[in-house]
Amino acid sequence: MSGKRLTRNDLLMRVSAEMSTLAVIIPSNPMDLTALARNARGTEERFSRLAQVVSSMVPSHNYGGIEDANEQYRDYMAEFHPEGPEPKGN
């Protein structure tokens, strides 16, 4: 993701699209319970990180706000999408 600042609505749309793609945790072979467990753990971690992005949009006494949310989203994208493309639909 580029370093451009996203608006609140843009950020919410991107987080929503990412969460929609994460909703499918079933591996190509649904009988592979190891893969299912691995996918579920990875999805749980990613959902948690995306929730942090959304919660950081609400300014608090010492932190938060759109700048903090943008920074957390950039960190999320760098960790989980290092190739750079944005989620589809944006």
C-alpha positions as CSV (number, residue, x, y, z in Angstrom):
1,M,0.0,0.0,0.0
2,S,1.2,3.4,-0.8
3,G,1.9,5.9,1.9
4,K,-1.2,8.0,1.0
5,R,-3.6,8.9,3.8
6,L,-7.0,7.2,3.5
7,T,-10.2,8.9,4.6
8,R,-12.3,7.3,7.3
9,N,-14.8,5.9,4.7
10,D,-12.0,4.5,2.5
11,L,-10.4,2.8,5.4
12,L,-13.6,1.3,6.6
13,M,-14.4,0.0,3.0
14,R,-10.9,-1.6,2.8
15,V,-11.1,-3.2,6.2
16,S,-14.6,-4.5,5.4
17,A,-13.4,-6.0,2.1
18,E,-10.5,-7.6,3.9
19,M,-12.8,-9.1,6.5
20,S,-15.1,-10.4,3.8
21,T,-12.2,-12.3,2.2
22,L,-11.1,-13.7,5.6
23,A,-14.6,-15.1,6.2
24,V,-13.7,-18.1,4.2
25,I,-11.4,-20.3,6.2
26,I,-12.2,-23.7,4.6
27,P,-9.2,-25.2,2.9
28,S,-9.4,-26.7,-0.6
29,N,-9.7,-30.1,1.1
30,P,-12.4,-29.7,3.8
31,M,-11.3,-33.0,5.4
32,D,-7.8,-31.6,6.2
33,L,-8.4,-30.6,9.8
34,T,-4.8,-29.5,10.2
35,A,-5.2,-26.9,7.4
36,L,-8.6,-25.9,8.8
37,A,-7.1,-25.2,12.3
38,R,-4.1,-23.3,10.8
39,N,-6.4,-21.2,8.6
40,A,-8.7,-20.5,11.6
41,R,-5.7,-19.4,13.8
42,G,-4.4,-17.1,11.0
43,T,-7.8,-15.7,10.4
44,E,-8.3,-15.0,14.1
45,E,-5.1,-13.1,14.3
46,R,-5.9,-11.0,11.2
47,F,-9.4,-10.2,12.4
48,S,-7.9,-9.0,15.7
49,R,-5.5,-6.7,13.8
50,L,-8.2,-5.3,11.6
51,A,-10.4,-4.7,14.7
52,Q,-7.5,-2.7,16.1
53,V,-7.5,-0.6,13.0
54,V,-11.2,0.2,13.3
55,S,-11.0,0.9,17.1
56,S,-8.0,3.2,16.6
57,M,-10.2,5.4,14.4
58,V,-11.9,6.6,17.6
59,P,-9.6,9.2,19.2
60,S,-8.9,8.6,22.9
61,H,-7.1,10.7,25.4
62,N,-3.5,9.8,24.3
63,Y,-3.9,8.0,21.0
64,G,-6.1,7.2,18.2
65,G,-7.6,9.0,15.3
66,I,-7.4,8.6,11.5
67,E,-3.7,9.0,11.4
68,D,-3.1,6.2,13.9
69,A,-5.7,4.0,12.0
70,N,-3.8,4.7,8.7
71,E,-0.5,3.7,10.3
72,Q,-2.0,0.5,11.7
73,Y,-3.6,-0.4,8.4
74,R,-0.3,0.2,6.6
75,D,1.4,-2.1,9.1
76,Y,-1.3,-4.8,8.6
77,M,-0.9,-4.6,4.8
78,A,2.9,-4.8,5.0
79,E,2.7,-7.9,7.2
80,F,-0.1,-9.8,5.5
81,H,0.1,-8.5,1.9
82,P,3.8,-7.7,1.4
83,E,3.3,-8.0,-2.4
84,G,1.4,-4.7,-2.2
85,P,-1.9,-5.1,-4.0
86,E,-5.0,-3.8,-2.2
87,P,-7.9,-6.1,-1.6
88,K,-10.1,-6.5,-4.6
89,G,-13.1,-4.2,-4.9
90,N,-11.2,-1.0,-4.1
